């Protein structure tokens, strides 16, 4: 049986850990050549070994436009075009309203919105017509979460950008969709929430458990493949149902 992404070239920003790594692994397992980015070389090296199938790592900060240029130059020099672009790199931290700093605001928006927007725009010359573009959103875009108002607003911005982009790029035939995770077991989450709190969080989720990077990777694979050939402009919540109440 042929693999769903055989011969495809995929880019996953923030692909060295967590959700991005889960997505990259799924893509490679289905035959894609995957380029990943991340800020720490050690994590990138470990991720490439875990992903396999000739994965390529480019050390880059998704909030820096020069680093985005570096990423796409690597792909151009290899004479490749991108079939699947996953703009997943993100930043979040807790910050209570009334104490929000300019640094917090700028760092969150520079990564989650500015970097995502230019990550897509700068890829246009090497994106294949009909490419699948997947943007990592969050249930925070549609739920109020204490101390995460800035982060939540960036994810709401992503959701609305897609509504315009499917029209702006319709002559290219792109499919552009948002994958919005719920509470997901990642290294980033463990840095913010103690493990002993996980059981309580799982109790608030209709399916009774937290998500995994593998859960996110399977949904991203659906959006990347021809299985979703007639789907564009949508947001898919991968959250065990928690965003629905």
N, C-alpha and C positions, 0 to 999 in steps of 0.2 A: 504494500500500500504506500503510495507516495505521500511525502510529508507536506503539510499545508503551506509552508513558506519556503519550499525548496528553491534555491537560487535567488532568493530575495536579499536585499541589503536593508538592514534596519539600524536606526540610531536610537539609543536610549540615554537621555541625559540623566545624571544622577543614578547611573546604573551600577555603581560599585557596592551597594548595600540595600537592604530593605526591599521596598516595593519595586524599585528599579531593577535590582538584581533578580528578583522573582520573575519579572517580565522578560529580562534578557535571557534567562535560562530557558523559559518556555519557547521563546523565538528560536534559539539555537537548536533546541531539541526537535523543532519542526523544520530545520534545514536552513534557517537564515544565517547570513554572516552579520554579526552584530558588532557595532561600534558603541562603546560606552564612554561616558565622561564621569569624572569625579575630581575632587580637589586633592585627595591624598593618594600618592603613588603606591604606597603599600597596599591599601585597600583595592586599588585598581588591579594590581598584579594578582592578588588573591582571587578577585572576581573573574578575571580572564581565565584562570585555571579552572574555576568552578563552572563557567559558562561553556567553554569548549568550542568546537566547530570553527576554530580560527578566529575567535573574537579578538577585537582590537580595542585597546584602551587609549584614550587621549586625556591627559591631565588638563582639566579646564574648570573654571568657575563659571557657571551658567549665567551669573549676574554681570559678567564682564564681556563686553561686545568683542573685544580683541580675542578673547579665548574662544568665542563662537566662531570667529573667522578662522582661527587655528584648526578647530575641529573640521570645518568644511573644506579647508585647504588639504587636509590629509586625505579626505575622500576624493576630492578632485584629482589629486596627484596620482591616485590609484585608478583613475579613469572609471569611476563608479558613479551610479546614480542611486538615490535613496528611494526605496519602495515604501518604507514604513518609518515614520518619524514619531517618536514618543518623547514629548517634552514633559519630563517627570521631575526634574530637579526642583526642590522646594526648600523653604526655610520656615520654621515656626518656633515660637517661644511664647511663654505666658507673659502678659503685661497688662496689669489692671488699668482700667480707664481712670484717668486722673493722674496716672504716673507714666503715661506713654511718652517715650522720648523720640526725638528726631532720628536718632540712630536706629531704633527699633523699627520705626515706620519705613525709613529708607531701605534698610536691609531686607525687610519683608517684601516690599514692593519691587525692589530691584531684582530680586531673584524670582519671585512668583509671577510677576506681571511683565516687567520690562524685559527680563531675560527670556521669558516665554515668547513674548511678541516678536522680539528680534531673532530668537531662535528659529521661529517659523519663517519670518520674512527673509532672513539671510540664507535659508535653505532653498528658496524658490528656484534658483538657477539649476540646482542639481536634484530637485525632486522630480521623479518620474510622473508624467500625467497619470491620473488615477490613483496616486499614492494614498495610503491611509495615514492620517495624522491623528494621534491620540494625545490628549492633554490630561494630565493628572489634576483632577479637581479635589473636592472633599465634601462630605456631608455638612461641613461647616458653612458652606455656601447657602444652605437653606435652613439651618438651625442656629439658634442663638447659643453661644458657648461662652461662659464667663471667662474673662481675661484673654480672650482670643479674638477680639473684635477686628483688629487690623488684619490678621491672618484670614479670618472669615471673609472679609471684604475683598481680599485678593482672589479668593476662590470664586466668589460671586462675579468678579470681573472676568475671570476666565470663561465662565459659563456664558456670559453675554457676548464676549468677543467671538465665540464660535458662531453665534447667530448671524453676525455680520460676515464673517469669513467664508461661510458656505456660499454666500451670494457673491462676495468679492472675487472668489476664485473658481466660480462654477465652470468657466471655460477650460479649466485644467482637469476637471473631473475628480478633484480630491474628495475624499470622505473624511470629515473632521468631526471627531466625537470626544466627549469628556468621560473619563473613568473616575468616579468619585468614591474613594474608599471610606469606610467607616473606621472603627477602632481596629487597628492592625498591629500584630505583634512584630515590631521592627526594633532595631537598635536605637533608632531615634526616639521611639516611644519610651523605651526603658530608661532613657536619659532624662525623661520628664516625669514619669509616673512610676512609683515603686511597684515591684512585682506583686506585692501582697494586695494591691488594689485591683488586680486584674479580675479576680473572681467576682468582685462587686460590679465591675463594669460589664462582665459577661452576663450578669443577672439582669441587666437593662436591655439586653439584645434579644429580640424575639427568637432567633435561632439558637440562643443559649451559649454562644461562644464568640470569641474574638476572631477576626480575620487573619489570614496569613499572606505572606508575599506570593505564595503559590495560588491562592484564590484570585489575587489581582492579576497574576500572570495568565491564568486561564481565560479571564475575561478580556484581557488585552489581546490574547491570541485570537479570540473570536472577532474582535474589532479590526485586527490586522489582516485577517484572512478573507477569502471570498465568501465565507459563511455569512458575512455581514454586508454583502455587496450592495444592498439597497437601504443601508442605514447611514444617515449623516445628520449632523446637527443635534444629536441627542446627548443626554447625560444618563449614564448608567450608574446607579448606586450599587456598590458592592459592599454591603454593610450589615448583612443579616437582618435587614428590615428596620434598623433603628431610626432611620430618617423619616419613617412614615407615621410617627406619632410624637 
